[in-house]
Amino acid sequence: MTDVATPRVSETAAVLIEAEAITTEAKSWSRQTWERLLHHKLAVVAAFILVFLTISFWVVPALSPYSFDQVGAGVPRQAPSAKHWFGTDQIGRDLMTRVFTGGQFSIRIAALVAITTTVIGAVIGAISGFFGGWIDATLSWVTNMVLVIPALVILLVLALRFGSGPWAIAFIIAALSWPRISRIVRGLFLSYKEQDFVHAARAAGARPGRIMFRHILPNTFGPIMVETTLNVGAAIIIESTLSFLSLGVQPPVPTLGNLMNEAKGAIDSRAYELLFPGGIVTMISLCVNFLGDGLRDALDPTSRRTR
């Protein structure tokens, strides 16, 4: 009896394992990516915090009884209280309204930087990696030149020269932040352009532009998405640094950076003025990095493990 039953049990187990493997393979790439991301606990928590903060940047000022530039909304330099949760600044403006309004501008700048950087870097990297030869050599030289220059010094000079409006600052940061994505995309194009599906597209008469942007570029979506996410956090830090040095976005437009700049002289007596905007910048940066790590693991098509 035992000898007869054992093969049947083994056969049943083998069938179940094979069925599970088929089910896993049948799942779409997007569903597998989503499941891997959900198993990355830090990334999920980070995404929730980022969404909550972003919504709060618009909801809190809309619900606040004070405007961000309302002088005399409270007693000047009042500590946090039930009426003013973050306290007030030196001329009586409500700090909570100003911090969350500043978050709006910081997020807008960061999003514009991320989008512009991604577009410039992806296009340059795709052209460089696909065509090779003197085009690749020229674009790689330009990319390396941008990488080796002292970025902060150039940012300071450009900010002084082209102004300190939020959109000007965004484009200045983007102009020096695209090389990383460019190098990533170039490397991927160098690899993918030798694959069979590209040779098949060439044999079918597809034009270079169609091969680049229809066949190869979608395969680079994962790494590009990860890098774009990380660029959001980097842009917020760079903007805050420029504003803290009085070279970024200037008042009356509030950003998290210039709010920290306004409060830097009060760190000994009124540390809360610096801690609230500084804490939000730190939280956004950490969450973006955790989310980027989760996306990197989830979008890796060679990875089958989950956390």
N, C-alpha and C positions, 0 to 999 in steps of 0.2 A: 504493500500500500504506500509506504513511504517513497519507494523508488519511483512509483508511478506519479505521485502527487508533486514531487519536487520539480520536474521539468515543466509541469503546467503552471506552477507558481512563478517560476523563472520566466516563462513565456509571457505570462500576464504582466509581470513587472516590466519586461522589455517593451511590450506594446504600450503601456502607460507612459514610459519614458519617451518613446518615439512620438506619441501623441502630444506630450507636453512640448517637445522640441518643435513639432510642426506648428503648434499654437503660438509659440514664441516667435517663430519666423514669420508667421502670418500677420503679426502685429505690424502696423505701419511704423515707419521711422519716427514720425511725430509722436505717436503714442508711446513708443519705447523711450523717447527723449523725455516726454512729460513724466513718465513713471520714474525714471532715474532721477529727475530733478526733485520730485516729491519725496524721494527717499533721502535727499540731501537736506537734513533738518536745518542746518545753519542757513542755507540758501533760502529755504522757505520762510523762515523767521525774518531774514533780512529783507526779502521781497515784501512781506507784510508790513514791516516797519517803513520801508520806502514809500509804499502806496499810502499808508496812513499819514506820513509826514507831508507828502505831496498834496493830498486832499486837504490837510489842515492848513497848508500855506494859503489856500484860497478861501476855505470856510471860516477860519478864525477871524481874519480881517473883515469879512462880510458880516459876521455876527457881532463884532465888537462895537460898542457904543462910541468908540473914539476912532478918528482917522489917524493914519500913521504920522501925519505932520501937524496934528492938532496941538498947539502950544497951550500949556496951562490945563491939560486934561486932569492933572492932579498936582499935588504939592511937589515941587522940584526935588529930585534926588530922594524920593520916597522908597523905602525898602519894600520888597514884595509883601502884598497884603491881599485881603479878600476882594478889594476893589480893583487893585492893579496886581495881577498875579506875578508879573515879572518886575514890578516896581516901575519907577519913572526915571527919566533922564534928567540932565541938568536944567532943562527948561520946561519940565513937567509933561513931556510927551509919554504916552503909554508904551512901555517897552515891549509888552507882549504883542501888541498890534504891529509895532515896528519890526520885531524879529520875524514874525510870520510873513509880513509883507516883503521883508528882505529875502526870505526864503523863496518867494515867487520869482524875484529877479535872478537870484542865484541859480535856480532850477532852469529858468529860461536860457540863461547864458550857457549853462552846462549842456543842455539839450542841443542848442545851436552849435556849440563846439563839437559835440559828439557826431552830429549829422554831417557837418562840413568836413571834419577830419576823416570820417569814414568814406565819404564820396571822393575826396581828393586822393586819399591814400589808396583806395580800391582801384580807381581808374589808372593812376600812375603805376601801381604794382602790376595790374593786369596787362597793360601795354608793355611794360618792361619785361615781364616774364614770358609773355606769349611770343613777341617778335624777336627778342634776343639781339645779338649782334651789336651794332653801334648804337641802336636805340636803347638797348638794355644798359650798355656801358655809360651812355650819357645820363640817363635817368638815375642809374645807381650812383653816379658821381654827385648829382644834385642832391639825392637823398642822403648820402653820406656827409655832404657839406652841411646840410641842415642839422644832422645829428650831432656833429662835432662842435658846432658853434655854442657858446655859452647862452643857453636859452633865456635864463632869467635876465641877463644883461640886455639882450636884444628885446625882450618883452618890455623892459623899463624904457628903453629908447623909443620903441614904436608907440608905446602908450603916451609918452610925452609929445611925440610928433603928430599922431593921428587922433588925439583926443581921448576922452575917458567916458564916452557914452557906453551903455551896456552892449550894443551891437558891435561897436568898434572894438571893444575889449574882446568880445567873442571871436571875431574874425582874426584878431591879432594872435590870440591863443591857438586858434585852429591852424594858422599859417605855420606854426612851429611844432605842431603836434601830430601831423599826418605821417611822418616817415616810418613809425613803428608798424602801422597797418600796411603801409606800402611794402615793407620788407616781408611781412607775413604773406600777403597776397602774391607777391612775386615768387616766393618760394613754392607756394602751392601751385601756381600756374606752371612753373618749370617742371613740376612733377606730373601734373595732370595732362599737359599737352602731349605727352608721350603715351598716354593711355589709348587702349583700343577704341573707345567710344569717340575720341577726337579724330583718330585716323579714319574711322567710319564716316564721321561727319564731313571730313575733307573729301573723301572719295565720293560722297553724295553731292558734292558741289557747294557745300555751305560756305558762305563768305567768312572772312576772319572775324568780323564784328559779331556775327551770329554765333560762331563757335565760342568766342570769348565770353559773351554776356548771356548766351542762352544755354550753352552746354557746360562750360567750365566754372563760371562765376557762381552758379547755385551750389556747387560742391564746396565752395569756400565760405558758405554762409555761417557755419558754426563758429570757426575761429574769428570771423569778422564781428559776429554778434557779441562774442565774449569781449573782444578788444573794445568795441563801442561802449559796452557797459562799463568797463574799467575807465574809459575816457571821461565818463560823466563825473566820477569821483575825482579824477585828476583835474578836470576843468574847475570844479568848485574850489579845490585847494589852491590852484594857481590864481583864480580870481580873488579869493580871499587874501592871498599873499600880496597881490598887487594893491588891493584896496587897503590892506593893513599898512602898506608903505605909502599910502596917500597917492598912488599912481593908477589905481583902478577906477571903478565907477565912483563918481563923486556925488555928495549930497546935492540936491534934496532927494535923489533916487537912493533908497535904502537897499543895501545888500548885506549879507551876513558878514562880508569882509569889512565894509566901511563902518558897520555897527561895532565890530571889534576895535577898529581904529579909533572910533570916538570914545570908547570905554577904556583904552589902554592906560590912560593916566589915572584911572580910578581903581586900579586892581587892588590896591592896599585897603582902601576905605569902602569901596562898593564893588566887590568882586563879582557880584551877580550880573552886573552890566556886561561883563566880558564872558562869564561862564555860560549864559544862555545861548547867545549866537555861536560861541566857540564849541559848546557841547553839541549843537545841531550839526555843525560842520563835521565834527569828529564822528558823530553817529552816521551821517550820510556816507562818509568815506569808508567806514568799516562795513556798513551794509552793502555798499556797492562792491567791495572786494570779496565779501562772502558770497554774494550773488554771482559774481564773475567766476569764482571757483566752482560753484555749483553748476553753472552753465557749461563750463569747460568739461567737467566730468559727464554731464548729461548729453552734450552734443558730440562726444567722442564716439564715432560709429564702431570703433574697435573694442569699446568697453562694454562688457555685459554685466558688470558687477554693480550693485546698488549699495547705498549706505543706509 
